[in-house]
């Protein structure tokens, strides 16, 4: 696959998005058109929201697996388990939640009889930290440790979509995904670098 790297953590599959598109324009765009309801404004059930938080959340969810497979957006580091978003009940910011596989803390390293993360690739994709399959746990339980990075991003830092059209602009959705990837990269890169240094 030919990916465009947005930054150090994420990559956007723009080349295959065009190559595999049923409309010869954008495969991601076809997924967006089929899920316009995810972008509808709370005040107008037919209008696409102009709220950057709601717009970015929907664009992000659709760009990732399992909705798109292969995904338009992927994360590169093996340790990143998931990246999900929510809307802050405090001030309406976008809350990004990133789960990262980490080594066992010192208090748990001496425990015996537990499996750790499995490191493998799925369907020929990049190698990742994965939960052991059920059949692998018949002899030993698994003790998997992770940490969660929570980042609050104010609406003004996100991509501002066009004003409430009746359809989702592919360029807008891609810009929203790229912008959030850039913002998260700034927070994730030092965390992942510290984990890599510790592993070495």
Buried (B, 14 or more C-beta within 10 A) or exposed (E): EEBEEBBBBBBBBBEBBBEBBEEEEBBBBBBBEEBBEBBBBEEEEEBBBBBBBBBBBBBBBBBBBEBBEBBBBBBBBBBBBEBEBEBBEEEEBBBBEBBBBBBBEEEEEEEEEEBBBBEEEEEEBEEBBBBBEEEEEEEEEEEBBBEEBEBEBEBEEBBBBEEBEEEBBBEBBBBBBBBBBBBBBEBBBEBBEEBEEEEE
